[in-house]
Amino acid sequence: MNFAEAVAWAPAGPGRWRGHIDPTWMQGRGAFEGLVGAVILRAMSTLVDRPPRTLTVHFCGPATGSWSWRCRWRRWAARWPSSAPG
């Protein structure tokens, strides 16, 4: 599975995505952080009309297996999206 396939998660409703982290993308206990960051960035970029300037991700545990992801606006006035598992 190449990188484009690994981050091509399926839409699961408005602001939601569903996907699976293939075992070939594992590093130790969880997925490569760049893979998870790319999925988050892809979801967030669907909510804005310009490319994001920065992305900060804090990993609190290993990402493995199947996931669903939700992306929504967190601060409406500033027009900044946030993303969370869910």
N, C-alpha and C positions, 0 to 999 in steps of 0.2 A: 504494500500500500504506500503510495507516494504522499508527499505532504499535502498537496491540493485535495486529494481524496480524504485524508485524515481530518482536515478541517472543514469539509463540506457537510456540515450537519443539516438535517432536514428541518424546515419550518414546522412547528407544532402548534400554530395559532399565533395571534398577534403578539409580537415581542417575545415569542418562545421558540426554542430550538431543541431538538432531540438528536443525540448521537451516541456513538460508542468509541471508546478509546481502545484501539487495536493493540494487542500485546506487543507487537513489534515496535511500538512507540514508547515502551516502558524503559525507565531508567531507575534501577533499584526498586523501591516500593511503589512508585507512581510514574505517571507520564512525564515526558520532557516538559518542563515549564513553558518553553517556547510554543509547544503545541497548544496547551491550554490558553496561553496568552493570545495566540492567533485566533482561537475560537471566540474568545471574549471580544477581541478587536473587531472581528467580522460581524458579530452581533451588534455591537455598538455602532458600527459604521452604517448600519441600515437605518438608524434613527436620526442621523445628522446629514445636512446637505453639503458638508465640506469634509475633507480629510482630518482626522484627529491629529492634534499636535503632539500629544504625549499619552502614554498609557502606564499606569502604575498598578501592579498586581501584587497582592500579598498572599502567599500560599500557606495555608494553615494545616494542610494534610495532603496525603497522596490522592491523586485523581486516577481512578481505575474503573474499568467496566463501562456500563451504560449510564448516561447522564441526560437530564433535561436542564435547559438553561433559559432564564428569563432576563430580558433586558428592558429597562424602562427609564423614563426621565426621573431624575432624583431632585434636581433643582430647576424648576421650570423657568424662573426669571433669567438664570444664567445660561439656560439651554445646554446643560451638561447631562449626558446619560450616565446611568450606572447599570451594573450588571450583577446578577447573583444566581447561584444555583437554584433550580426550582421548578 
